[in-house]
Amino acid sequence: MNALLQKAEQTHTLSKEEIISLLLAEQPAPLFEAADRVRQKFVGDGVYLRGLIEFSNFCKNDCFYCGIRKSNQKAARYRLTPKQIVDMAQKAAAYGYKTVVLQSGEDMCFTAEKMTEIIRQIKQLGLVITLSIGEKSREEYAAYKQAGADRYLLRIETTDKNLYEKLDPQMRFENRVRCLYDLKSLGYEVGSGSLVGLPGQTVESLADDLLFFQKLPVDMAGIGPFIPHPQTPLANEKADGHFELSLKMMAVMRLLLPDINIPATTAMETLHPNGRLLALQSGANVVMPNVTEGIFRKKYELYPGKICVSDTPEKCRHCIEGKIISIGRHVSQSKGFHGDFLKGK
């Protein structure tokens, strides 16, 4: 394992079989330590904070693993007004965030015209804008980019085509891939990622995920553990072991893509009380605290047990900074584009 990690640290290349070997490691501490060394060398000790605004939990899709799926009749649906979204972005800027992430289900009420106007208004605040609003046409992506959007998050979840289409009925794997390549060609910083622990998922397909991210290549990638939601067809599945495997995936990704941005996802802390800190010590360099206000924080329930839903955005901001400082890191004042640290920004 030490020879394999040395190769990965020096060359940032691994075969599929070598990736599988690392993901199956029974003693993963050396892997996490190697990922942390690479993280420090390529992206530094600063942690980028992105303020997350979850502006609608309506979704036209029916993904088996998602709590806001169309068929969940018990979901308390909401959508924010454009003014509410912009107001929350303004408050995020006041809290010191350099980036806001606008996230929603695939809500058809937010047309391209409506979204571009929201983007333009937020751009006037001097913020970097990340969108996470699902599959769109190339023309829509181009319109968002022209309006001022900088980054786009679109998780592939799994590169196993059969598993993808089984868990995402009425969606096509090829269209998901098309979206990612369209975004890349339009000049976005592109983020993707995997859901770890899906029923039927294999360690071989997880290795394929990592090689896919390296081939694209992504600028950001989030790894999250699968947590069963009670109002989905996967309600009775287990989440055992998903936390450690997610950490391993994150660490191997840091070795393969040394200078990308990797978030310590909120779902990690749902499964482990120090989940985000452990992720930051295993290759991650981004945290996305929730800046959505009021009752809406609880209603955007992709999975059960989501942390911090009763906190205020201001409290979350101070809390996460304290945690970051506790492990010898600091909140970066950079806007956090891919490669900024190596460029001295």
N, C-alpha and C positions, 0 to 999 in steps of 0.2 A: 504493500500500500504506500509506503514512503517513497519508493521509486516512482510510482504512478503519480503521486502528488507533486513530486519534484518536476516530473515531465510537464504536468499541467501548469504549474507555476511559471515555468520557463517558456513553454511554447503555446499555451492556451489552446491546445488541440488534444482531443481524446477520441478514440474510436467508440463506436456504439458499445462494444463489449467492455471497454474500460469504464465507460460511464455507468453501465449496469453494475460493474464490480464495486464502484464507489457508492452507488445507491443501496447496495445490499450489505455494506460494511456493518458489522456488528458493533464495532468500536469506532464511532464516527468522529470522536474528538479531534484527531489529526486533520480530518477533512475540514472541520469548522475553523480550526486554527489557520490552515492554509488559505482558506477563503478570506479570513479576516486580514491576513497579511497582504493579499492581493488587493483587497478593498482599500486598505490604508495607502498602498503605493499608487493606485490608479485614480481613486476618487477622494482620498484624504479622510480626515476625522470629522469634517463637517457633515451635518445631517440636514437634508433639504426638507422643509415642511411645505406641504401642499394642502390648502384649505378645501375640504370636500363639501360641495353643495349638492344634496340629493333632491332634485327639484320635482320629480314625478315618479310615482310607483305604479303607474299604468304601463302595461306591456302587452303587445300584440302576440308575443311568443308564449310557448307553453313548455319551456324546458323543465325536464323532470326533477332537476335538483334545486330549482329556484323558488323561493318563497313568494315572489311577486308574479309568478306565472299567471297567464290569462285565466286559467281554470280555478285558481284559488278564490273561491267565493267568500272566504272569511278575511281576506286582506282588506284593510281599511284604506281605500284608495284616496289619493290626493294629488293635486298638481299645483305648484306655486305659480303665481302670476309673474310676468316678466319684471314688474317693479319689485316684487319680493326677492327675486333672484338677484337683481342688480343691487338692491339694498344689502343683501347678505354678503355679496362680493365686496361692497364698500366697507362693511364692518370687518371682513377678513383682512383687507388692506390695512385697516386701523390696528388690527392685532399683530401686524408685522409679517403677514404672509406675502410672498412674492408671486405665488401661483395659486389660482383657484382651479378646481376640477369640477366641471359641471357634469353630473351623472344622473341618469334616469333609466327607466325601462324604455323599450321602444314605443314611445307614446306618439301616436300619429297626430295628436293635436298640436305638437310642436313642429310646425312646418319649417321648411328651409328659410322662408321669409321671416318667420318669427324668431328663429334661432339666430339668424345673421344680425338682426336688430339687437338682440340681447348681447351678442358677442361684441358688436360695435360699442355699445354703451359701457360694457365692462372694460374694454380695451382702453377707454379714455381714463380709467383709473390707474393706468400704468402697470397692470397685472399681466403676467403670462397666463394664457388660457389653455387648459387641457379639456378636451371633450371626451366623454364616455357615454355615448348615446346609441351605440349599436350599428347595425348594417344600413348603409345608405348607398345611393348611387354615386358614381364618380363626380357627377355634376354637383351634387349636394356637398360632397367633401370639398370640392373646389370653391364653392361659394362660402363655406365656413372659413376656409383658409384665407380667402380674399378679405373677409370681414375682420380677420385678426386672430383666428385660432392658431395656436402654435404646436400643440401636441394632441395626439389622439390615442386613447386606450381602447383596444379591442382584443379581449382575451380569446385565444383559440380554444381554451379549456382542455382539449385533447386533440392530438393529430391523428388519432385512430379514427379513420373515416367512418367505419361501421359503428363504432361506439358513439361518435359525435352525432350521427343521424338517428341513432336509436334513442339517445337522451334529449335530442333537440328536434322533435317531430316537426315536419313541414319546413325545416331549414336544410340548406345544402352546404356541405363541407367546402365544396369548390367556391361557393360564393363568399364564404368567410375568408378564404385565402385571397380571393380576388380583391376584397375590401382592403386587406392589409397591404397588398402590393400597390393598389391605387393610392392609398395614403402615403406610402413611401415615395412613389413617383411624383406626388404633388408637393413634396417638401416638408411634410409633417415630421416631427419627432414621433416615432411610432412605438407604442407600447402594446405588448401582448402578455400572455401568461397561461398558466395551467391550473386546473383544479385537481388536487392530489387526493387519491383515495376513492375515486368514482367506482361504483360497482362494475366489474368486468374489465377494469383498467389493469394493464400489466406493467411491470417494471421496464419491459422492452419498449412499450409505447411512451413511457415517461422519458426514456433516453431519446426516442425519436423527437419528442417535444423540444428537448434542449438543442438537438442538432438543427431542428427547424428554425429556432430562434437565432441560432448562430448563422444560418444560411441567409436569412432575410436581409440584413441582420436587423434586430430590434435595437431601439435606443433605450427602451425601458422594458422590464418584464416583472410581473407580479406572480408569486406562487402562493396559492391559498389552499388550506385543507378543506376537503369536502365535509360539511356538517349537515346531516339530514334535517330537513324541515318537516314538521308534522303534517303540513297541508300539501304534501307532494307525494307522488307515487313511490318515492324512495324513503318514506318516513321511517320504515323499520330497519334501515341499514345502519351499520355501526360506523363510528368515527375513530375506533381504536388504532393507534399507530400512525395516524395521518399527520400528527404534529411533527414527529421526528423525521418522517419521510419528506415532508415539506421543507424542513430545514436542510436536509441533504440536497434536495433539488436546488434550493436557493444557493447553497454553497458551491455546487458543481457549476451552476450557471455563472457565478462570479469568476470561477476559474476559466471558463470558456469565453466569456465576454467581460473582460476585466474592467472596462471603463464605463459600462452602462449604468443607468440608475435602476436600483432594485428596491422596492418598497418593503418595509416590515408591515405586513398586512394586519388589519384589525382582527381578522378571523384567527390569526395565530394566538392572540391574547384571549380569545374566547375559549380556546382549548388549554391554555397554560397561563397562569397569572403573570408571568414575566415573558410572555411570548414575543412581544415586539422587541424587548431588549435582547433576548437571545438571538433573534433574527438579525439585529444590528451588529451582534458580535459574531455572526456567521456569514457575513457578506453584504447585508443590506445597508443602504445609506439614505433612504427616504422614509418619511412617515406622513400619512395623510389624515390629520385630525379632522373630525367632523365640525363644520361651521354652520350646518343646518340648524335652524332655531325651532324651539317649541315642540309641539306635539308631533311634528313631522319626523323628528329623529327616530322615534319608536316605530313609525309606520313603514319605513324603508327596510323591511325585514327580509333580506335575502336568505338568511339562516337564523335559527333561534339563538338566544343568549348573547346577542351583540352587546359589546361593552359600551359604556359611557352614554347610553341613550337618555339618561336622566340628568346629565351634566349640561352646563352652559358652554357655548363655544369658547368663551373667555377662560373658563376653568380648564377646559381641555388643552388650550394653548399653553397655560402655565404648567399644568401637570406634566405634559409630555416633555417640555423643556427641562424640567427638574429631573425626569427620568434619564434623559439624554446626558445631562451633566453628570449624573451618578455613575455612569460607566466611562467617564473620561472623554466624552465627545462634546461637541458644541453644535448649536444651531447655526447653519451657514447663512450668511447674508447674500449669497449669490443667487441669481435666478435659476441656477441649477440645470443649464442645458448640458446635453451629452458632451463630455470632453472638456467642460469648463475648467475643471481642476488642473488638468494637464496643460491647459493653455494659460494658467496663472490667473484666471478670472475668479 
